[in-house]
Amino acid sequence: MSTSLWVLAAVAYVAWRTLRARSLNQRAGKESPLPKMRNDRSGDEGEARVQAELVEILTWLCGRNFYLHCGPLLLNHAPGTAFPTAEIDHLAIAPFGIFVFETKNWTGLIKPGPSADVLIRIGADGEPQARKSPLSQNRSKLAFLRGILPPVWSIEGAGVFASDSCVLSPELPVNIVRRADLRQWLRDKRARHAASTAVTVNVAAAWAAIQRIPTPEEAAVRKHRESFRVNPKKIGFFPKVSVDFAESKRFPPFV
């Protein structure tokens, strides 16, 4: 078969799959999902890489005695407020702690911002952008979990940068790491726990307790994601700011 015929066949197959999926959704009475923007796709790819890394690391450290939630977990942490829900990218439960990871798939040089809630990203164009820190995004989620789970269990959060085309400033908090740093970061947490008198987390009991948290209805989940799509500034994008370009030029260009 010629190349042009292969292309036509591929286009026809994709069109058939799209129409079939739409038909099935309509028959099931489901609303069509929102189309994914480029940022959505990039974020999903980064989360998938971090999830795979966490599976490998936790298996290495804990054998089968851990729980890693498959996919994001939406918490109904502030009912009755303008933003009642918060989405956890990765929830990991291990004998040495409960961990909440916020993943970013940014590229470029990442530096501290003017406050603890802000990071500065310098990309390939050399233009600095201020963005909300993943640690700031994690703060309310950690507070919520600490408020409902036994206080003897260690509950920590970290911001994880999934892209390999990313350089972190050494001035950033130690709980902001690259995906490649996760293995050592979690290994250190395990070693510190073993050397302390901290209570070992019962993995099954911890997950059972989290499952008892009321979860939002499907409509609330959809509203949560639509609110961030309509108001992207809510997820932490800020105006461009000035930085010391002499420092940024010490690093190679990024994609």
Buried (B, 14 or more C-beta within 10 A) or exposed (E): EEEEEEEEEEEEEEEEEEEEEEEEEEEEEEEEEEEEEEEBEBBBEBBBBBBEBBBEBBEEBBEEBBBBBEEBBBBBBEEEEEBBBBBBBBBBBBBBBBBBBBBBBBBBBBBBBEEEBBBBBBBEEBEBBBBBBBBBBBBBBBEBBBEEBEEEBBBBBBBBBBBEBBBBBEEBEEBBBBBEBBBEBBBEBBEEBEEEEBEBBBBEEBBEBBEEBEBBEEEBBBBBBEBBBEEEEEBBEBEEEEBEEEEBEEEEEBE
